[in-house]
Amino acid sequence: MCAVDSLHWLPPVPRPGKVVCLALNNSANKDRIIRGPAHPAMFTKPASSLLGHGQPIRLRKDYGRVHPEPELAVVIGRGGADIEARNAYDHVFGYTIINDLTSPTMRADDTFHYRAIHPKPDDPSRIEYIDTWVSYPGRYKGADGFGPIGPWIVTRDEIADPHALIVRCLHQGRVVTEDSTLNLSYKIPEVIEFLSHFMTLEAGDIIAMGTALKSAGGGQAVQTVDLNTLGGPIAVSISGIGVLSNPVVHR
């Protein structure tokens, strides 16, 4: 038998059809959201962004600031469309950990402030211009290595309540944030119902439920942990699942 620490870990789902992530899905965000949707907001990460436990996060200097986001991930076991919330758990295979790395620098670089074209409300044949800000998460969420995930999947029957789990983020061994999945604004059943209304969920798909935000020890937030400057390791632990840890290197 080999020691677990000597294993070369791969993502527990190597090539999911899609990784769907929930944006600002934590009740701690309420005071920070000036205006937002009254439903789950989502974006996707490419499978190529996923990285196994213990594997190095390879950052480039031109990525700018890169910070961690510790999250519970739901692994779909049985696909479907238009899934009702009351049946949602029938489609869940299990749970794992994901670190939704984010570069605010690239987000700012990829943000447009432009005049969007809309039909006039009183005359749809004519147009009006409305000032709009929009950013697309292709780079700042989907760069290679921006999705450490694992180490493994804990099956659904092993987690009595996925909304009673403690999530911690540790930088260089020090706890930065500690929160509970109880504080997720939208819970798993309603998220699966909402997502499956717009896109068919398939076996192996991953849903990242949103970031633990409450600060621990001196009030530091994950957004202040710049992995490009401070290095690693960076770890996420979730009770009942385990610990996902990754070193940081530059390329």
NUFI-381501 format. One record per residue (C-alpha): residue in one letter; residue number from 1; x, y, z. Coordinates in Angstrom, 2 decimals. Layout:
<nodes>
NODE   type   seq        xx        yy        zz
NODE      A   NUM         X         Y         Z
...
</nodes>
This chain:
<nodes>
NODE   type   seq        xx        yy        zz
NODE      M     1      0.00      0.00      0.00
NODE      C     2      1.22      3.52     -0.81
NODE      A     3      0.82      6.51      1.47
NODE      V     4     -2.04      8.81      0.55
NODE      D     5      0.35     11.77      0.50
NODE      S     6      2.37     10.12     -2.25
NODE      L     7     -0.55      9.88     -4.66
NODE      H     8     -0.87     12.07     -7.74
NODE      W     9     -4.41     13.37     -7.39
NODE      L    10     -6.65     14.12    -10.34
NODE      P    11     -9.99     15.97    -10.24
NODE      P    12    -12.56     13.43     -8.96
NODE      V    13    -14.59     14.12    -12.12
NODE      P    14    -11.83     14.60    -14.72
NODE      R    15    -13.93     15.99    -17.59
NODE      P    16    -17.38     17.12    -16.46
NODE      G    17    -19.71     18.36    -19.16
NODE      K    18    -20.00     21.63    -17.27
NODE      V    19    -19.05     23.26    -14.00
NODE      V    20    -21.84     25.66    -13.04
NODE      C    21    -20.98     28.18    -10.32
NODE      L    22    -23.33     30.29     -8.20
NODE      A    23    -22.45     33.98     -7.93
NODE      L    24    -22.80     35.90     -4.65
NODE      N    25    -24.83     33.04     -3.15
NODE      N    26    -24.24     33.85      0.51
NODE      S    27    -26.40     35.80      2.92
NODE      A    28    -23.31     37.76      3.98
NODE      N    29    -23.48     39.49      0.58
NODE      K    30    -26.84     41.15      1.22
NODE      D    31    -25.41     44.47      2.34
NODE      R    32    -22.93     44.54     -0.55
NODE      I    33    -25.38     43.95     -3.38
NODE      I    34    -26.69     47.27     -4.67
NODE      R    35    -28.89     45.66     -7.28
NODE      G    36    -29.17     42.03     -8.32
NODE      P    37    -31.51     39.28     -9.51
NODE      A    38    -34.18     37.69     -7.32
NODE      H    39    -33.00     34.23     -8.36
NODE      P    40    -29.70     32.29     -8.44
NODE      A    41    -27.10     33.86    -10.73
NODE      M    42    -24.74     31.48    -12.48
NODE      F    43    -21.63     31.27    -14.64
NODE      T    44    -19.58     28.34    -15.90
NODE      K    45    -15.97     27.23    -15.62
NODE      P    46    -14.35     25.06    -18.29
NODE      A    47    -13.28     21.53    -17.36
NODE      S    48     -9.72     22.56    -18.29
NODE      S    49     -9.64     24.85    -15.24
NODE      L    50     -9.97     21.91    -12.82
NODE      L    51     -6.98     20.81    -10.77
NODE      G    52     -6.52     17.86     -8.42
NODE      H    53     -5.69     17.96     -4.73
NODE      G    54     -2.01     18.62     -4.06
NODE      Q    55     -1.30     19.76     -7.60
NODE      P    56      0.35     23.17     -8.01
NODE      I    57     -1.68     26.21     -8.97
NODE      R    58      0.47     27.77    -11.70
NODE      L    59      0.03     31.52    -11.84
NODE      R    60      1.40     34.11    -14.24
NODE      K    61      2.40     37.56    -13.04
NODE      D    62      0.11     39.18    -15.61
NODE      Y    63     -2.91     37.54    -13.96
NODE      G    64     -2.61     40.24    -11.29
NODE      R    65     -4.45     39.64     -8.02
NODE      V    66     -5.77     36.08     -7.58
NODE      H    67     -7.74     35.11     -4.50
NODE      P    68     -9.40     31.87     -3.28
NODE      E    69    -13.12     31.19     -2.90
NODE      P    70    -13.92     28.12     -0.74
NODE      E    71    -17.09     26.32     -1.83
NODE      L    72    -19.18     23.19     -1.50
NODE      A    73    -19.57     21.41     -4.85
NODE      V    74    -22.51     19.19     -5.78
NODE      V    75    -21.87     16.33     -8.21
NODE      I    76    -24.83     15.33    -10.38
NODE      G    77    -25.45     11.58    -10.61
NODE      R    78    -28.61     11.47    -12.71
NODE      G    79    -29.30     14.08    -15.32
NODE      G    80    -32.49     15.77    -16.30
NODE      A    81    -34.22     18.97    -17.33
NODE      D    82    -36.97     20.86    -15.51
NODE      I    83    -36.23     19.02    -12.27
NODE      E    84    -38.59     19.94     -9.45
NODE      A    85    -37.01     21.02     -6.17
NODE      R    86    -38.78     18.24     -4.27
NODE      N    87    -36.99     15.68     -6.45
NODE      A    88    -33.63     17.43     -6.63
NODE      Y    89    -31.68     15.14     -4.28
NODE      D    90    -32.61     12.15     -6.45
NODE      H    91    -30.24     13.67     -9.03
NODE      V    92    -27.31     14.23     -6.62
NODE      F    93    -24.51     11.66     -6.58
NODE      G    94    -22.45     13.33     -3.88
NODE      Y    95    -20.37     16.27     -2.71
NODE      T    96    -16.82     17.50     -2.98
NODE      I    97    -14.80     20.70     -2.40
NODE      I    98    -13.94     23.34     -4.98
NODE      N    99    -11.76     26.44     -4.71
NODE      D   100    -13.22     28.93     -7.19
NODE      L   101    -10.06     30.96     -7.86
NODE      T   102    -10.76     34.47     -9.09
NODE      S   103     -8.66     37.27    -10.57
NODE      P   104    -10.23     40.69     -9.90
NODE      T   105     -7.46     42.20    -12.04
NODE      M   106     -8.53     40.28    -15.13
NODE      R   107    -12.19     40.95    -14.29
NODE      A   108    -11.52     44.69    -14.32
NODE      D   109     -9.53     44.40    -17.54
NODE      D   110    -12.41     42.51    -19.21
NODE      T   111    -15.21     44.84    -18.10
NODE      F   112    -16.99     46.93    -20.72
NODE      H   113    -18.70     50.24    -19.98
NODE      Y   114    -20.73     50.82    -23.09
NODE      R   115    -24.00     52.11    -24.49
NODE      A   116    -26.29     49.13    -24.94
NODE      I   117    -28.96     49.26    -27.64
NODE      H   118    -32.56     48.65    -26.50
NODE      P   119    -35.93     49.05    -28.21
NODE      K   120    -37.78     52.12    -26.95
NODE      P   121    -40.59     51.10    -24.58
NODE      D   122    -43.11     53.39    -26.29
NODE      D   123    -41.99     52.50    -29.83
NODE      P   124    -40.15     49.14    -30.23
NODE      S   125    -39.25     50.03    -33.84
NODE      R   126    -36.91     52.74    -32.53
NODE      I   127    -33.86     52.34    -30.29
NODE      E   128    -32.42     54.00    -27.23
NODE      Y   129    -28.97     53.77    -25.66
NODE      I   130    -28.55     52.78    -22.01
NODE      D   131    -25.26     52.97    -20.10
NODE      T   132    -24.28     49.42    -19.14
NODE      W   133    -21.42     47.63    -17.41
NODE      V   134    -20.74     43.99    -18.23
NODE      S   135    -17.88     41.57    -17.65
NODE      Y   136    -17.41     38.04    -18.95
NODE      P   137    -15.76     35.45    -16.67
NODE      G   138    -13.85     33.50    -19.32
NODE      R   139    -10.38     34.53    -18.10
NODE      Y   140    -10.85     35.67    -14.54
NODE      K   141    -12.71     32.50    -13.51
NODE      G   142    -11.69     29.97    -16.14
NODE      A   143     -7.91     30.17    -16.54
NODE      D   144     -5.98     26.91    -16.25
NODE      G   145     -5.80     25.80    -12.61
NODE      F   146     -8.52     28.17    -11.43
NODE      G   147    -10.65     25.24    -10.22
NODE      P   148     -8.85     23.10     -7.62
NODE      I   149    -11.31     20.34     -6.70
NODE      G   150    -11.39     17.21     -4.54
NODE      P   151     -9.75     15.33     -3.04
NODE      W   152    -12.65     12.92     -3.55
NODE      I   153    -16.44     12.68     -3.74
NODE      V   154    -18.44     11.86     -0.63
NODE      T   155    -21.67     10.15     -1.68
NODE      R   156    -25.01     11.77     -0.88
NODE      D   157    -25.97      9.18      1.75
NODE      E   158    -22.88     10.07      3.82
NODE      I   159    -23.93     13.71      4.31
NODE      A   160    -27.09     13.95      6.42
NODE      D   161    -27.57     17.68      5.77
NODE      P   162    -25.44     19.48      3.15
NODE      H   163    -26.63     22.78      4.62
NODE      A   164    -25.05     22.16      8.02
NODE      L   165    -21.38     21.92      7.00
NODE      I   166    -18.52     24.09      8.25
NODE      V   167    -16.37     25.56      5.46
NODE      R   168    -12.90     26.88      6.24
NODE      C   169    -10.26     28.51      4.07
NODE      L   170     -6.66     28.29      5.29
NODE      H   171     -3.76     30.23      3.83
NODE      Q   172     -0.32     28.95      4.81
NODE      G   173     -1.98     27.02      7.63
NODE      R   174     -3.86     29.99      9.09
NODE      V   175     -7.67     30.13      9.04
NODE      V   176     -8.81     33.10      6.96
NODE      T   177    -12.54     32.41      6.78
NODE      E   178    -14.96     30.06      8.51
NODE      D   179    -18.60     29.82      7.55
NODE      S   180    -21.49     27.39      7.29
NODE      T   181    -23.38     26.15      4.25
NODE      L   182    -26.47     27.15      6.23
NODE      N   183    -25.71     30.69      5.07
NODE      L   184    -26.10     29.92      1.38
NODE      S   185    -28.86     32.18      0.10
NODE      Y   186    -30.20     29.60     -2.37
NODE      K   187    -30.12     25.98     -1.24
NODE      I   188    -29.39     22.90     -3.34
NODE      P   189    -33.01     21.92     -4.25
NODE      E   190    -33.98     25.36     -5.55
NODE      V   191    -30.64     25.76     -7.33
NODE      I   192    -31.08     22.46     -9.19
NODE      E   193    -34.65     23.37    -10.08
NODE      F   194    -33.58     26.78    -11.39
NODE      L   195    -30.53     25.58    -13.33
NODE      S   196    -32.34     22.65    -14.93
NODE      H   197    -35.04     25.01    -16.21
NODE      F   198    -32.43     26.57    -18.52
NODE      M   199    -29.88     23.82    -19.14
NODE      T   200    -30.10     20.05    -19.02
NODE      L   201    -28.04     18.67    -16.17
NODE      E   202    -25.98     15.60    -17.02
NODE      A   203    -24.31     12.92    -14.92
NODE      G   204    -20.92     14.22    -13.83
NODE      D   205    -21.86     17.89    -13.96
NODE      I   206    -20.63     19.93    -11.00
NODE      I   207    -22.45     22.77     -9.24
NODE      A   208    -20.31     25.09     -7.09
NODE      M   209    -22.66     26.51     -4.48
NODE      G   210    -20.98     29.81     -3.62
NODE      T   211    -18.30     31.21     -1.37
NODE      A   212    -17.97     31.05      2.40
NODE      L   213    -17.47     34.67      3.40
NODE      K   214    -17.51     35.19      7.15
NODE      S   215    -14.09     36.32      8.31
NODE      A   216    -12.12     34.63     11.06
NODE      G   217     -9.24     35.85     13.20
NODE      G   218     -8.87     39.58     12.77
NODE      G   219    -11.51     40.12     10.13
NODE      Q   220     -9.48     39.18      7.04
NODE      A   221    -11.51     38.30      3.96
NODE      V   222    -10.55     35.86      1.21
NODE      Q   223    -10.31     38.79     -1.21
NODE      T   224     -7.20     40.02      0.66
NODE      V   225     -5.33     36.73      0.10
NODE      D   226     -3.47     37.47     -3.13
NODE      L   227     -1.95     34.14     -4.08
NODE      N   228      0.09     35.76     -6.85
NODE      T   229      1.93     37.88     -4.28
NODE      L   230      1.76     35.80     -1.09
NODE      G   231      2.07     32.32     -2.59
NODE      G   232      0.57     29.22     -0.97
NODE      P   233     -0.34     26.71      0.10
NODE      I   234     -4.07     27.40      0.03
NODE      A   235     -6.50     24.90      1.56
NODE      V   236    -10.25     24.48      1.90
NODE      S   237    -11.81     22.14      4.45
NODE      I   238    -15.45     21.12      4.67
NODE      S   239    -16.74     19.05      7.56
NODE      G   240    -17.74     15.56      6.51
NODE      I   241    -15.78     15.79      3.27
NODE      G   242    -12.12     16.52      3.95
NODE      V   243     -9.38     18.97      3.02
NODE      L   244     -8.41     20.23     -0.43
NODE      S   245     -4.91     21.75     -0.46
NODE      N   246     -2.75     23.12     -3.26
NODE      P   247      0.68     24.78     -3.45
NODE      V   248      1.20     27.86     -5.61
NODE      V   249      3.98     28.31     -8.17
NODE      H   250      4.70     30.85    -10.89
NODE      R   251      5.17     30.04    -14.55
</nodes>
